Amino acid sequence: MAMELKFSDIYAVELTNRAIIQESNLTSCGERLLASDSHDSEMNHFVVHSFEKSKSQPCHWILAMYTFGHKDLHMCQMWVNKINDFLNKEVGRPKNLLIFVHPMSGKANGQRTWETVAPIFSHAKINTKVIVTQRAGHAFDVMTSTANEELNLYDGAVAVGGDGFFNEILNGFLSSRHKAPFPPAPSDFLDALRNDGSPLVHDPNESCSETHNNKESDPLLSSSAHNELGFSHFGTNGGSCSRDLKIECPLPNQRFRFGIIPAGSTDAIVICTTGARDPITSALHIILGKRVSLDVAQVVRWKTTSTSKVEPCVRYAASFAGYGFYGDVIIESEKYRWMGPKRYDYAGTKVFLRHRSYEAEVACLGVELEKNSSISVGSRMFGKVWSLKRKNSERIICRANCNVCNIKPVYSSTRSPPRTPCMSPQETRWLKSKGRFLSVGAAIMSNRNERAPDGLVADAHLSDGFLHLLLIKDCPHALYLWHLTQLAKKGGNPLNFDFVEHYKTTAFTFTSCGNESVWNLDGELFQAHKLSAQVFRGLVCLFASGPEV
């Protein structure tokens, strides 16, 4: 049998003492018998564990076992030792992993999903510490309370669950370790915070040129404000986060990666980063040590309601932040958790029939793209994307070894880089939109899923340093249905409407004109009347390689 087996595709090898294997008895299409004489009862065997790519769906990886035979047992042992030596020297493959299992995720099959893939990790000789969560916020508390010295013993943290569960783990990791200023904001946004009596807001014109590397240098914060940052959604506060000051946890961190084994209701992050919603495929990406950088949005809630006082609360989102329709669907779906993933379809239908709009003001930071930028947009002027002028053929889709994500930044921003808080009104240009919106969405990645095969923004990238701000203005019911129909259609163009505003930006602010407002952050509820957000390019790394489109 003519074939090629790459060492980089092998994750385990072992001697086997099973009797002669008849080729007719091979029940698995992924098992092969090589170099063996089926008529020799004294044949010795060793098995190589690898994978094959599905012929119809290249992103779908299938387990494969290759059995080799030789009369000399020492020859078999020599090959096993050589292959193991190679595997041990492979750079980037994890040896120790922290596994979080959400037993109630999706169809309450998180535990069963882990039991399906656990033998693959055992074959690969990966040490795993498995934590089955007992309550909401359990994984968050573990990540915040684990000292950096202990966390550095692991090569990564893996979530067996959905997008919301991964969000919990990501926030637990970043909330106590990510040191960065709050997002930039237009002057009227800052003025409103000061008028509310906030002692946290400084004059944005203050000089901070010599303190941009100090955690107290944020123009929005006083020196004590950083101690007041909380994560109230999970019942924690700034004082409860254990931080090892002796051991640093630098970000971005190329060694410590995150993994997701899909067991949720949507699993958009997995689909965007591996191309397949398949636990075995995701497990193989983790075991083989694949790596892809991921943009992360820092979302800061300044006010919970219109009457509440200013109390900044930081959250992070890896895929999507949405308000209006998206927040209402999450609220409604919580009433029908017993329905499993189908609750989103039911809740979405109910929310659509209400056709409720909200008055709000949104501002996004203008970013002027360079003329030689490989990032395709319909208009070069300050990140405004005129989707009516864009054709599907002009899209540059994010994929494995993506040229857009791998190159250095090729845009010039009208503000300083994300980690430099110094800015003045003369250096920035804010694009503002005020009115009634059916939804406001910020897509950090394409968010492809089974309900939206191309995602919310087909050509959004995993690590280009941008988010896509989508403003769906109030419109007739029929037009909004047409928009949603385009989202659900492969090759559709849901942004090709007059009532849709699409901005490619690095930061935005939001203020509700109502009393209350609820956001959807990676599938989790987040109540915020006033917030600001910014994206950090490649802030974390995932055990994935990107989809093969």
N, C-alpha and C positions, 0 to 999 in steps of 0.2 A: 504494500500500500504506500503510494507516494504521498508524503505529507511533510509539513514543516511545523515544528513546535518551538516557539520562542521561549527562552529562559525567563524573559520579563513577564510572560503570561502564566508562569508556574507559581503556585502559592504553597504547595506541599508535595512531599514525596515520602514513600514508606515502603518497607519490605512487606511482602505478604506471604504467608505460609499456606494459602489456600491451594487446593488441588488444581490439577490442570483445568483450564478454562476453555470450554467449548465455545467457539464463536457463535454458534446457534443459540446459546444460552444468554447472550448479552441482551438484556431487556431494555437497557437505557441507550437511547440514541447517542448519548454523549460518551459512551464507553468504547474504547478501541483496544484490540489485542494485537500487539506488535512483536516481531522477532521471536515468535514462539512456535515450537513444533508441537502440534496438538496430539501427536502420537507418542510423545516421550513423557513417561510418568515421572521422570526424575528432574523435570524442568523447575527452576527457581524463578520467582517473579518479584518485581517491584512495581508499584503504582505511582504514577505522576498525576497530580491533581492540577487541572488548569480550567480553561473555559473556551467556549466557542461563541462567536457572534451569530445571532440569528440571521439567516439569509434574507428574510423578509423585513426584519426590523433590526438594523445593525446596532442600535443602541441597547438592544435587549441581549444580555449575556447569559449563556447557558453553561452550567457546570459540565465539565468533561473529565473523564478518567482514562488515562492511557496506561495499559499494562504491558510491561516489557518482560521478556523471559530470557534466561541463560542457564546452561547446565552448571556453570561454576557459581556457587553461592557468593564467593569472595568478589567475583566480578560484579554481581548485583549490588553487593554492599559498597563497593568502590563507587559505583554510579550514584547510589543514594547519598554517600558522603560528599561527593563532588557537587551534586545539586544542592544539598543542604548548605555547603560552604558558600555557594553562590547566593542563595537566598539570604543567608545571614549577613552578607556583605552588601546587599541591595540597600542603597541609601533612600531613606524616606519611608520605608515600610514600618508600620507601627509594631511595637513589641508589647506595649501595655496600654490598655484603653479603659476609660471610664464609661460604662454603659448605663443609660437611663431608659427604663421601660415604662411607658404609660399604659397601664392595663386597660383603661377605658377609652383609649383613643379610637377614633373612627367607629367601627362596628364592634368595639370592645375586644379587639383581637391583638392588642399590643403584645401580650404575653405569648400568645400562640405564634406571632410573627417572629419574635426573638427565638423561640424554641426551634423554629424552622431553619434559621441561619446560624445558630450557635455552633453546630457541628463544623461549619466551615471555618470559624475562628479557631476551634480546637485543632483541626487538621493543620492550620497555619501556625500553630504553637504561639498564639497571641494570648497573653494574660489579660483577663477581663475582670473588672470589678463591676458587678451588676447590681443596680439599685432599682427596685420596682417601687415607683412612687406611690405613696399612700394618701396623698391629699393634693389639692391645688397649691402650687407654690413650693412643693417639696424639693423639686430639682433646682429651683432658683435659690432656695436657702442653702442647699449643699454647695452650689457653685460659689456663692458669696462667702460662706463660712470656711471654705477650704483655703488654707494658706497657700501662697504661691510656691513655697518650698515643697509642699506635698503635691500640688498640681503639676509641678515640673517633673514628677515621677511618671506621669502619663504622657503619651504621645498625642492624645486627643480625647474628646468627649463625644459620644454618639447618642443620638436621640432615636429611640424606637417609638415612633408616634407620628404626629402630623406637624404642619407648619406652626401652629400655636405652641406646641410643646417645645419645638426647636427654639421658638422665640423666647420662651421662659428660660431655657438653658443659656442662650446667648446673652440675655439681659442679666442673668446672674453672674456671668463671667465678666461682662463689660462694666456693669454698674459700679463695681469696686476697683476696677483696674484701668479703665479708659480715662486718661487725664487730658481733657481738651476744653477749650472755651465753649460757651454757649453759641448757638448759631447767630449770624449777623441779622440785623433787622433794620428796616427803614426808620427814619427819624420820628415819624408820627406814631409808629408802633411803640417806640421807646418813650415818647412823650405820654402816651396813654398809660403806660405802666407807672411812670413817675406821678402822673395825676391821680393814680389810685393809691398813692401814698407808699409806694414800694421803696424801701431803703436799699434795695439790691441794684438799682439801675444807676449807672454813672453816665456822665456826659460823654457821648460817643466821640466828641472832639478832643477828649483828654489824650495827652501823649502817653503812649505805652510802647514806644519803640525799643526800649531796653529790657522789657519784661515779658516778651512774647513767649518765652520758654518756661515761665513761672505759672503755676496753676492759679495764682491770684490775679493774673493780668487781664482777665476777661473784662471788657468795658461794660458788660451788663452786670457784673457782680461786685459786691464788696468783698473784703478779705475773708469774711466769715461765711459767705454764701455757700461755698463749696461744702461746708459741713451740714448744710440744710437740705442738700439734695436727697430726695427719698425715692422709694419705689413703692408707693402706697398701695398699688394694685395688689401686691403680694404681701401687704401688711408689714413692710420693713421700713426702716428709716436710716438716715445717714450713719447713726451710731451703731447699728447692728451689723454692718458689713465688716467682717474680719479681714484685715489687710496686712500682709507680711511686709514690713517696711525694709527688711534686710535683703529680701530676694525680689528682684524686679521681674515683671512680666511684660516685656516690651511688646508694643503693638505698632504695626502688624507683626505677627509671630508666625514665621514660616514653618516652625517645627510643630507647634501645638495646633492641631486642626480639629475641625468639627465634622461629624458625619451624621447622616440621616438615613435611617432604614424606614421606608414609608409604611405607615400603618394608620394614616389619618383619613380625613374626609375629602381633601382636595390634593394635598401633596404637591403643590405648585413648585416649591423650591427644588424638590428632587427631580421633577420633570425638566425644569430649566437647567439643572446642573449635570444630570446624567442622561437625559433624554428618554428615560423609561421609568414608569411607576412600578418598580419590581424590587422586592426585598433582596433577592439573590444578586441582582445586578449591583445594587447599592452596597451590599456586603463585600462584593469583589472589588469595587472601587476603593473601599476602605482598606481591605487586606493588602491590596497591591500598592497602597500608598500613593494613589493619585492625588493631584493637588490642583486646585483652582482658587483664585482670589475672588473675594466677594465684597462688593460695596455694601456699606451699612449706613442707614440714616439715623441720625441722632434727632429725636423728637422731644422737645421741651414744652411741657404744659405750664403756662404761666398762671392761668386762672381756670378753675374747674367750672364755675358758673359765672354769670354776669355780676352777681353780688358778692362772690367770694373774694377773699383777699389774695394778693399775689404771693404764690408759693410755688417756686419752680420745682418740677418733678420730671426727671429724665427717663425716657424710654428709648429703646432701639428697635428698629425694624429692618429686616433683611430683604423683604420682597415687596410689601405694599402697605400704604397707609391711606385709608379712605373714610370719607365723611358723607352724610346724607344717605343715599340709597344703600351704600355699603355698610354704614353703621346700623341703619334700621334693620337690615337683613340679619346681622349678628344678634341684635336685641331680640328680634322675633324668633330666631332659630333656637335661642336658649330655652324657649317654652316647650320645644318639641325634641329635646335631646333623646328621648326614647325612640325616636324615628331613625336614629343613626344619620348617615350622610344624606339621606333623602330629605332631611329637615331643611336643608338649604334651598332645595328646589321649591318646597312648599312655602317656606318663609319668603323666598324671593318673589314668588307669584303674588302673595298677599301684599307685600310692600309695593310691588309694581302697580297693582290695582289701586292703591291709595294715591299714587302719583303726587307725593308730597314734595314740595320744594322748600328751600331754606334760604334766608337772606344772610349774606356773609360778605366779608371783604378779604381778598387774597392778594398777596404781593409776592412776586418771585424775583430773584436776583438775575439781572441780565448778564449773559455770558456771550462774548463775541468769539465765534469760532474762526480759526485761521483759514485762509483761502485754500491752503494746501492740506487741510485736515481730511483724513480718510473717513471721518464721521459724516455720514450723509444726512443732510437736513434740507428741507425745502427752502429755507431762508436763512442767510448767514447773519441776519440782524438780531443780535442779542437773544439768541436761543429760541426765537419764536418759530414754531414749526407749522407752516401752512399746509395741512394735510390735503387740502383740496388740490394742491399742485403736485402732490407726490404720487408716484406710481409704485405698485408693488415691486416692480423690477428694480427700483432704486434702493430698496431696503438692503442693508447689510446685516444679515442675521448673525447673532452670536452663536458660536459653535466651538468644538474642541480646537485648541490652538488658535483661538480667535486673534486676528491681527489687530483689531481695535483694542481689545483688552490687554494685549501683551506689549503694545508700544508705550513709550513714555507719553505723558500728557502733551497734546498738540493744540490745546486751546489756551487763549489768554483770557483770564478772568478779569472782570471789572471790579473785583475785590481781591484782597490778599488770600493766600491759600488757606484751607480750612483750619489749620492749626495755628494760624497767625491772626490774633484777634484785632490787630491794629487796622483801622479803616476810618475813612472820613467820607462825608456826603459827596465830596468832589470826586471820589474814586469809584463810586458805585452808581448804578442805575437800576432802579426798581420798576418793574412792570406791574401795574395794579389793575385789578378787576373787581368791581363791586356790583352785586345784584342778587337775584334769586337763582339758586343752583339746585338741580336735582341731585348732583353729587360732585364731590371734589376728591380727586384721587391722585396719589403720588406713587408711581410705579418705579421701583428701584431695579427691577428686572422685568422681563417680558410677562411673567406670570402665566405661562402656558399651563393649561389643565384640561381635563376631559370635557369641561363645559365650554371652554374657550381655547380651541386647538392652537391658535396663533398667539394667544395671550391678549392682555390689554393693549400693549404696545409691542408689535411683532419684532421690531428692530432694537428694542432696549437691550443693553449689554450687562453682563455680570460684574464687570470691573472697569468701567470707563470713567467713573467719577461723576456721573450725572444721574439725576432722577427725572422722570417724565411727569410733569404736572398736567392733569386732565381736568378741565372745568366743563361740566355738562350743565349748560344754562337751561332754565325753565323753557319747556317747549310742549307742543301738543302731545297727547298720549300716543298717538299713532307714530309720530316721528321718533319718540323715545323707544318704542317697540322695534322700529326699524334699526335703530342704533344697536339695541341688544341682540337683534337677529344677526347683525353683521359680526358681533363679537363671537357668537356661537358658530360661525361659518368659517370653514377652512378657506383661507385666501380672501376673507372679507376685509372691508376697510371701515371699521367702526368710527374712525376719526374724520371721515369725509362728510361732515355735516356743518352747516353754518352755526349751529348752537353748541359746537364743541370747540373749545380753546385748548391748544396743546403747546406746552412750553417745555423746552429742554433746559434744565437749570441745575444749580448746585445747592440752592437754598430757597426757602419760601416761608412766609408767615401767614397765619390765618386768624381771623377774628369773627366770631359769630355775632350776628345782630339780634339773636334771640336770647332766651334765658339759659337754655341748656343745649349742649351738643355732644354727640357721641361719635368717636372715631373707631375704626377697625384697623388694628395694627397686627399684621400677619395673622389675622383670624381671631385676635383677642380684643375685648372691649377696652376702650380708653376714653374716659370722659374728659373733654377739654373745650372750654369756651374760647380760650386764646392760646395759641401755640406758635412755635417757630421750629424749623427743621433745617438740617443740613446733611449732606452726604459726605462720607469719608471713603475715599477710593481704596479698595483692597484692604479694608481694615482687618478682616479675618480670612482664614483659609479653610476650604472644605475638602474632604476626601472625595473628589470628583474630578472629571476631566473635561466637562462640558459636553453638550449633546453633539452627535454626529448628524448634522442636518443634510 
